[in-house]
Amino acid sequence: MWIATLLGVVGLLSVAVITQFTGYRLGGTITVPVLAIYTLKNAFMLPVFVVSTIAAYLGLWYLRQRTLIYGRGELLAAFIIGTSVPLVTILLLVQIGFVVDNIVFLGSILPGLAAYNYHSIKPEYRRNDLISGIGLLTGLAIIGWVLVTPGTASRFGSVTPPVLFSGTADVAVYKDAVVDVPTEPVVISREVVAGLFIIGLLISERIRGRFGVRVGVITAVLLAIYALTNYWLIVMYLVLFVVSFVFVQAVNYATLRYGRVLLGTTTAFGLVVAVPLTLSLPISRGLAAFFVAFLAGITAYNAHVTGPFERRLVLPLQAVVFVPALLIARLFATPEPRGVPQELTFPVILTGVLMVLGGLGIGRWYAVTQPDEKEVLSASVLSEGES
């Protein structure tokens, strides 16, 4: 885990520095660092990412030429187009016998994110932006390659839960630097995970449209899957969210940094704090802990950029997505000993329903009612009296 954390922190801070001084997007704050770790973990993910990004870029270009799509709609369209290729590829790999960790599904959003960011930058800067991203990705991959050695594995490979030293990491297998630890069992099928991601995306966007609060496109679904493996990962997420939120508030106040620079710095801080937390809690899934830190940092930043009044709705509305995803996942999964819920009983279902209703109730109580688009159009001078 420590090498993945090092690569993540260096990558995030590098993106922040490059963005600060050049304005380049590098395909999004998290794209290059996460892709570097994916490439070392499973080399096949790199060509899948490239093909998926090209498909998303061309698809978004076509939609922009033929429709009036803009803003959030562009991002969602890029997500949908870019996600379809890696999801189908991953499911096909599973069918022919490849072992693919559920966390790889997080990478399925990266092509759409990269395509959207490359569309959002001025055409004259896209070439340099792409070169900068490739350069940073290459640098991170080289650092990871150099650090993963048999000597490093024997001395430091088991200091933290293995990620790039595990038997499922291509770089560790190729360099004979595998740490002898049991492979984590699969608790839920990849087909179910793919379905949950689609449901989570739809609900999250519905919540954003109704309450104006960012709850994360796939955050709650990933947390639901993690809850089936170890409830301490959820505890870790909540702790990191609070700590990262305090950090992002303090950094913004002290430095006036904002946007991608602040997002990258906050997420990097969450990754650093996650290491001692993982060691102090009964958590054995290093890659899961790593990405929980990513999710907590991003959620903390989203809460920071949300208005002070609506900010209190972030966690309750995340629960509105998390609870149904967890209950549905439990129908098709066998939780690990520390996973929850162990049994899908009536009290568990009732508690889940009450949590969802409570989250929606809090949202309706505190959220500012958004004006109806049809009413706005009918009252506009541009509607010419049409409703």
N, C-alpha and C positions, 0 to 999 in steps of 0.2 A: 504493500500500500504506500510505503514511503516514497518509492520512485514515482509512482503515479501522482502522488501529491506534489512532489517536486516539479514534475513536468507541468502539472496543472497550474501551480502557482507561477512558475516562470512564464508559461504561455499566457496566462491571464494578464499578468503585469506587463508583459511585452506588448500585447495588444493594446493595453491602456496607454502605454508610452507612445506607441506608433500613432494611435488615434489622436492623442493630445497634440503631437507636433506635426502631423501630416494630414489628419482628417480622414485617413483611410479607414474603411470598415472591416477589412479582412474577412468578409463573409459572416460577420457577427462576432460578438465578444467571446462566446464559448466554442465556436466552430473549430478553430485550429487546435486549441489544447485538447479537446475531446477527441478529435479525429486522430491526433498523434497517438493517443493512448489506444484507440481502437485499432490503428494500424499495427502497433506492436502486439496487441492482443490477438488480432485476427487480420492478417495481411489482406485477405480477400475483401475486407470492408472498404479499402481505399478505392479500388476500381468501381465498386458498387456506388460509392459516394460520388465519384466523378461522373459516371453515367447518369445518376439520379439528378445531380445538380444541373447538368446540361439539359436534361428533359424538363426540369422545373423552370430553368431560365427561358428556354424556347416556348414552353407553354404559357408562362407569364407574359412574354413578349407578344404572343398571339392574342391573348386576352386584352392586353392594353391597346392593341391595334384595332380590335374588333368590338370592344365594349367600353363602357365608361367606368370600369372598375378602378378603385383608387384606395389608398390608405390601408386600413385593416383588412379590407377585402382582398387586396393584392397579396398580403402576407398569408392569409388563409388559403388562397388559391395556390400559392407557391408551396405551402405545407402539404396540401392535398396531392398535388402533382408529384412533388418531390418525394413524398412518403410512400406512394404506391409502388415505386420500383424497388426500394430496399425491403419493404415489407413482403412483397411477393418473392423476392430473392431469398430472404431469410427463411420464409416458410418452405420454399423448395429445398433449401439446404437441409432443413430439419427432416424433410420427408426422405431424403436420400442418405441420412445417417450422420450428418454433421452435428457437432455439439455447439449450440449457440446459446449464450447466456441471455436471460431476459433483458439485461441492461442494454444489450445491443439495440433493442427497440428504441431507446432514447436517441440513438444515432440516426434513426429514421427521420427525425425532424431537421437534421442538419442540412441536407440538400436544399430543402425549401427555404430555410433561413439564409443560406449562402446565396441562393438565386435572388431572393428578395433584396438582400443588401447590395449585390452587384447591380441590380436594376436601379437602386436608389442613389447610387453614386454617379457623378457626372461622367459622361462617356469618355472624356479626355483623361480621366484619372483611373479608369477601370484596369488598364494594362498594368500600371504600377501597383495598383491595389492587389491584383492577382499575383504579381511577382513577389510582393511583400508577404502575402499569405503563404505562397509555396516555399519561400525562403525560411519563414518561421517554422512551418511544418517540418521541413527537412532538418532544421537545427534541433528541434525537439526530438525528432525520431533518432537522430544521431546520438543525442545525450542519453536517451533511453537505451539504445543499442550498446553504448559504451558501458553503462552502469550495470546492465544485466549480464553478469558473468558467473561461471561456476564458483569462483572465489568469493564474490559478493554474496551469492546465494548461500554458501555454507556459513558465512560469518554473520550476515545481516538479513538474510532472506526471511527468517521467522521472527524478526523483531516486531514486525507488524503483520497483520493478516496478508498473505501473499496475493498479489494481483498480477504483476508482470513476472513473478516467479512461480506461478501456478502451472499445473499440468495442462491447462487450457489456453495458455499464452503461447503464441507461435514463437515469439522471440526467446522465451525460456526453453522451449523444446528444441529449437534449432541450435541454441548455444549450450545445450546440456546444462542448464542452470535451473532445473526444476526443484522446488522444495517439496520434500516428501510429506504432504498433508492430504487428508481425504478430500476428494472432490465433493463440492456441495451438491446435494440432491436437487432435482427439479421438482418444484411443488405445484406448478401449473403449466398447462400446455401453451405453446406459443400461439396457437390459433385463438385461444381465449384471450390472451394478452392483446393480440391485434384488435380483436373486437372491442375490448375494454377501452383501448386507446381511442377508437372512433367514437364510442359513447362518451368518453370523458371530454373529448374535443368539443362535441356538440353541446354538452351541458355547460362546460366552462365558457364557451362563447355566448350561450344564452344568459348566463349569469352576468357576464361582462356587459352585454347589451341592456339588461334589465337594471342592474345596480351600479354599473360603471366601475366595477372593482376587478382588478387583475388577480385571478386565482391560479394562473399557470395553465398552459395548454394541456400538459400531461402530468403535472406534479402530483395531483391527488391520486391518479391511477397508479403511478409508480409507488407511492407511499402505501396504497392498499395492498399491492403485491408484496412489498417489504414486510408489511404487518403479518402476513402469513408465514414469513420465515423467522422473524424475531421482533417482538414488540418493542425491544430496546432501540431499534432503529427509529421508531416513531418518537420515542423519548428524546433521542439524540437530535432528531429534526427540530423538535420544539425548542430545545436548549439552544441549538445553533441559530435558529430563527431569532430568538430574543437577543442573543449576544451579537449577532450580525446586524440586527436593527439598531441597537445602541451604537455600534461601530459606524454604520453608515450615516447616522444622524450626526455623530461627533465629527467625522471626517468632512462632511458637507458644511457643517458650521465653521470648522477651523480653516478649511482650504477653499471653500466655494466650488469645489469640483462637482461635476454633475454628469449625467448621461453615461455613455459607455465607459468612460474612465472610472467613474464612481462604481458602476456595476462590476467591472473587472476587479477593482480593488476590494470591494466587499466580498465577492465570491472567493477571491484568493485568501482573504482573512478567514472565511468560513472553512476552507480546506485545511488551513494550518491548525485551527482550533480542533478540527475533527480528529486529528491524529491522537492527541492525548485522551480525548473522549472515547475513542475506539478502544484504546488500551485499558481504560479504567472501567469500561462497561463490558458485559458478556456478549461481545459481538465478534463473530468469526468471519463474516462475509466482508472482506476488504473492499471489493468493488462496489458493493451496495452502500457501505459507509461513505465511500468516496463520493458517490453521486448524491447521497442524502445531503452531504455538505454543499454540493452544487445547488441543489434544489432550495436549501435553506437560505443560501446567500442570494439567489435570484428572487426568492419570495420576500426577503427582507428589503431588497432594493425596490421591488414593486410596491411594498407597503410604504416605503419612504416617499415615492413619487405620487402616491395616492393622497388625496386631500385629508387633512387631519380628522375631519368628521367621519369620512368613509373608511378610514384606516382600520378602525376597530372591527370592520366586517370581513377582513381578509381571512382569518382563521375560521370563523363560523361558516363562511360561504365555501371555503375549501372542504369543510366537513360535509357540506351538501353533496359534493362530488365524491369525496372519499368513502363515505359510508355505503352508498349503493354499490360502488365499485368493489368494496371489500366483501359485501354480502354476495354479490354475483360471483366474484372470484372464488369464494368459499364453496359455492355449489360444485365447482369443477376442480377443486384443489384439495390436497391433503396437507394441512399445515405441519410445520416442524414443531418440536416440543415447546419452543418459546414463541411460536406463532399464535396469533389470535384471529378469529375465535376458534377454539378447539372443536366446539360443537355448534351447529346452526340450530339452536333451540328457539322456542317461542319468545322467551325473555330477551334473547340476543336480538332477534328480529324487531321486537317491540322497542327495545332501547335504540336500535338503529333508526327506526321510524321517528321516534321522538327527537333524536338528534337532528335529523333532516328537517323536521318541522320547526324545531327550535332555531336552527340556522336560518331558515327562510323567514321565520318570524322576526328574528333580530334584523335581518336584511330589510324587511319591509318597514320595520319600525324606524330604523336610522337612515335608510337610503333616501336621497332626494328623488322625487318622482320625475322621470324624464318625460318631456313633452312628446305627445304622439305625432309621428311624422306626417300622417295624413291631415291632422288638424293644423300643423304648421304650414303645410302646403296650401291648404284651403284658405288660410289667412294671409298668404303671401301675395304680394302684388304681381309676382311672376306666374301665379296660377291661372290668371284671367278668369277667376270665378269658378274654376273647376275644382272639384273635391276628389 
